Amino acid sequence: MRITLRQLQIFEAVVHTGSVTAAAEMVSISQPAASQALRELEALLGRPLFRRHGKRLQITPQARHLLPQARAVLSQIEQIESMGNENELSGSLHLAASVSVGNYVLPKQMSLFKRQHPNIRFNLDIGNTQSVIQQLLTGKAEVGFIEGYCQHAELMTQVWLKDELVVFGSSQEERPEALSWEDLKQASWVMREAGSGTRNILEQATAAEIPQLNVVLSLAHMEAVKQAVIHQMGLGCLSRMAISQELNSGLIRLYQTPLELNRNLLIVTPKNTALTQNAQRFIDLCGTAPTLLSL
């Protein structure tokens, strides 16, 4: 018995969904057939590919080495099937992005890529920076896009764009236009959750003068942060690109501060792992973007 394309399809789909049932639906076969294909692949390789964690399946270290090879094979088959146009790409592309990048930057890049390659199917998971790193380490994402820092030994990064964080408050509050270190120390803050790249940048920028900011509310979503600030719960700090609509509507105002809050947006990929053609071509397209966001 030899490894089949169906087995590789099921394997890749289980990695992405974390479930045999969801994987079966994804590739349009029955759940028993998917389970059988996965068991046969594990038997051929002589090792387990997944461990059960609660209701989800987690990829094993051995399977992580198989994943890029499986994706490369599936990508090559899809390229063969579309040989009428040698420049045409098809198949799936699994991305992960932190919230600011995923909501405000990547949609444009994905739209440009989709217009060039209509047969591409995107899967984009949006979370905080730590979530993106985990998606890459478990093989669920091929390419990650984050703000701030990533020093994991199994990942490599390249600087993509420059971004600016700004301090803002409700337009209904009366504060001086320029805030001092003491003003920042006395202020109440509405912030993203721990693990957010945005929060890490702010805490690092204030650490020397303000060891502990007065955080009155930690939230997982930027929209929630903006709404809390608009309703006068405290100051916020987000990417300028994330607050342009509220700023133009007059709901918030920006403050001058002594903080240096510029940061890099990074492209992150697994180290020592060959990228699929789809992933490499998308990175190449992103590399043609300007080095400073125009917002």
C-alpha positions in Angstrom: 0.0 0.0 0.0 1.2 3.5 -0.9 0.3 6.9 0.5 -2.6 8.4 -1.5 -3.5 12.0 -2.2 -6.8 11.5 -0.3 -4.8 10.6 2.8 -2.7 13.7 2.5 -5.8 15.8 2.0 -7.4 14.4 5.1 -4.2 14.9 7.1 -3.9 18.5 6.0 -7.6 19.2 6.7 -7.4 17.7 10.2 -4.4 19.9 11.0 -6.4 23.0 9.9 -9.7 22.1 11.6 -8.5 20.1 14.6 -11.3 17.6 14.0 -11.8 14.5 11.8 -15.5 15.4 11.4 -14.8 18.9 10.2 -12.0 17.7 8.0 -14.3 15.2 6.3 -16.8 17.9 5.6 -14.0 20.1 4.3 -13.0 17.5 1.7 -16.5 16.2 1.1 -16.3 12.6 2.3 -17.9 10.8 5.2 -16.5 10.9 8.7 -15.8 7.1 8.8 -13.9 7.3 5.4 -11.8 10.2 6.8 -11.0 8.3 10.0 -10.0 5.2 7.9 -7.8 7.3 5.6 -6.0 8.9 8.6 -5.5 5.5 10.3 -4.0 4.1 7.1 -1.6 7.0 6.8 -0.5 6.6 10.4 0.0 2.8 9.8 2.1 3.5 6.7 4.3 6.0 8.5 4.5 3.9 11.6 3.8 6.7 14.0 0.8 8.7 15.4 0.1 12.0 13.7 -2.3 13.5 16.3 -2.9 13.5 20.0 -6.4 14.1 21.4 -6.7 17.2 23.6 -10.2 17.5 24.9 -12.4 17.6 21.9 -9.7 18.6 19.5 -6.8 16.8 17.8 -3.3 18.3 18.2 -0.5 17.6 15.7 2.5 15.6 16.9 6.1 16.7 16.4 6.6 14.0 13.7 3.5 15.2 11.9 4.8 18.8 11.9 7.7 17.6 9.7 5.2 15.9 7.3 2.9 18.9 7.0 5.0 21.1 4.6 5.8 18.2 2.4 2.1 17.2 2.3 1.1 20.7 1.4 3.8 20.9 -1.3 2.5 17.7 -2.9 -1.1 18.9 -2.8 -0.1 22.3 -4.2 1.9 20.7 -7.0 -1.1 18.5 -8.0 -3.3 21.6 -8.1 -0.8 23.3 -10.3 -0.7 20.4 -12.6 -4.5 20.5 -12.8 -4.3 24.1 -13.9 -1.5 23.8 -16.4 -3.4 25.8 -19.0 -1.8 28.9 -17.4 1.6 28.3 -15.9 1.4 31.5 -13.8 -2.0 30.6 -12.4 -2.1 29.4 -8.7 -4.8 27.4 -7.1 -5.5 25.6 -3.9 -5.5 26.9 -0.3 -3.3 29.3 1.6 -3.5 29.3 5.4 -2.6 32.6 7.1 -2.6 33.8 10.7 -2.5 37.5 11.7 -2.7 39.6 14.8 -5.8 41.7 15.1 -4.6 45.0 13.7 -2.9 43.4 10.7 -5.7 41.0 10.0 -8.4 43.6 10.1 -6.8 46.6 8.6 -3.9 45.5 6.3 -4.2 42.0 5.0 -7.6 42.3 3.4 -6.2 44.6 0.8 -3.2 42.3 0.1 -5.6 39.3 -0.1 -7.8 41.1 -2.5 -4.9 42.0 -4.8 -3.7 38.4 -4.7 -7.2 37.0 -5.3 -7.6 39.2 -8.4 -4.3 37.8 -9.8 -5.1 34.2 -8.8 -8.9 33.7 -8.7 -8.6 30.0 -7.8 -6.8 30.6 -4.5 -8.8 29.9 -1.3 -7.7 31.8 1.8 -8.0 30.7 5.3 -7.2 33.5 7.7 -7.2 33.1 11.5 -7.1 36.4 13.5 -5.9 36.5 17.1 -3.3 38.1 19.3 0.5 37.8 18.6 0.8 34.7 20.8 -2.1 33.0 19.1 -0.4 33.6 15.7 2.8 32.1 16.9 0.9 29.0 18.2 -0.8 28.7 14.8 2.6 28.6 13.1 4.1 26.2 15.6 1.3 23.7 15.3 1.3 23.9 11.5 -2.2 25.3 11.2 -0.8 28.4 9.4 1.8 28.7 6.7 2.6 32.4 7.1 2.0 34.7 10.1 1.7 38.5 10.3 2.2 40.2 13.6 3.1 43.4 15.4 6.0 43.8 17.7 8.4 41.0 18.5 8.9 37.3 17.9 12.1 35.5 19.1 11.0 31.9 19.0 13.8 29.5 18.0 11.6 27.7 15.5 10.4 30.7 13.7 12.0 33.4 11.5 10.8 36.9 10.9 11.3 39.7 8.3 10.3 43.3 8.7 7.3 44.1 6.5 5.8 47.5 7.3 6.1 50.4 9.8 3.2 51.2 12.1 2.5 53.8 14.7 0.6 53.5 18.0 -1.2 56.5 19.4 -2.7 57.4 22.7 -6.3 58.5 22.5 -9.3 59.4 24.7 -13.0 60.3 24.4 -13.7 63.6 22.8 -16.0 64.3 25.7 -13.2 64.4 28.3 -11.3 67.5 29.2 -7.6 66.8 29.2 -4.7 68.9 28.0 -3.6 68.3 24.5 -0.1 67.2 25.6 0.1 64.6 28.4 3.1 64.4 30.7 4.6 61.3 32.3 2.6 62.2 35.5 -0.6 62.5 33.5 0.0 59.0 32.0 0.7 57.6 35.4 -2.5 59.0 37.0 -4.7 58.0 34.0 -7.0 55.0 33.9 -6.2 52.8 30.9 -8.3 50.5 28.7 -6.0 48.0 27.1 -5.9 44.9 25.0 -5.4 41.5 26.8 -2.1 40.1 27.9 -0.3 38.6 25.0 -1.3 41.4 22.6 1.6 43.0 20.7 0.0 46.4 21.1 -0.1 46.1 24.9 3.5 44.8 25.0 4.7 47.8 23.1 3.0 50.3 25.4 4.1 48.6 28.6 7.7 48.5 27.3 7.6 52.2 26.4 6.3 53.2 29.8 8.2 50.8 32.0 11.1 53.0 32.9 8.9 55.9 34.1 5.7 54.0 35.1 6.4 50.5 36.4 2.7 49.7 36.6 0.0 51.4 34.5 -3.5 51.8 36.1 -5.3 49.3 33.8 -9.0 49.4 34.7 -10.2 47.2 31.8 -8.5 44.5 29.7 -10.3 43.5 26.5 -9.7 40.9 23.8 -11.1 43.0 20.9 -10.1 46.4 19.5 -13.7 47.4 18.9 -14.4 46.9 22.6 -11.4 49.0 23.6 -12.5 51.8 21.3 -16.1 51.7 22.6 -14.9 51.7 26.3 -12.7 54.8 25.6 -15.5 56.6 23.8 -17.6 56.1 26.9 -14.9 57.7 29.0 -13.6 54.6 30.8 -10.0 55.7 30.3 -7.2 56.3 27.8 -6.5 53.8 25.0 -3.5 52.9 22.9 -4.0 51.3 19.5 -2.6 51.5 16.0 -3.4 54.7 14.2 -4.9 52.6 11.4 -7.4 51.0 13.8 -9.0 54.3 15.0 -9.2 56.4 11.8 -12.9 56.1 11.5 -13.6 57.1 15.1 -11.2 59.9 14.8 -12.8 61.3 11.6 -16.2 61.0 13.2 -15.1 63.1 16.2 -15.7 60.4 18.8 -12.1 60.4 20.0 -9.1 62.7 20.2 -5.4 62.0 20.0 -2.9 63.2 22.7 0.7 64.2 22.4 2.9 62.2 24.8 6.6 61.6 25.5 6.2 58.0 24.3 8.0 56.5 21.3 5.4 54.1 19.9 6.6 53.2 16.4 6.8 49.5 15.7 7.5 47.0 12.9 4.9 44.7 11.4 6.5 41.3 10.7 6.1 38.4 8.4 6.7 35.2 10.3 7.4 31.7 8.9 8.5 28.4 10.3 12.3 27.9 10.2 13.8 25.1 8.2 10.5 24.5 6.4 10.0 25.0 2.7 7.1 27.2 1.8 4.5 26.2 -0.7 4.4 28.1 -3.9 1.2 29.8 -2.9 2.7 31.0 0.4 5.9 32.2 -1.2 4.1 34.1 -4.0 1.8 35.8 -1.4 4.9 36.9 0.6 6.4 38.2 -2.6 3.3 40.3 -3.2 3.3 41.6 0.3 6.9 42.6 -0.2 5.9 45.1 -2.9 3.9 47.1 -0.3 5.2 50.5 0.8 7.4 50.5 3.9 5.1 52.9 5.8 1.3 52.5 6.0 -0.7 55.2 4.3 -3.8 55.7 6.4 
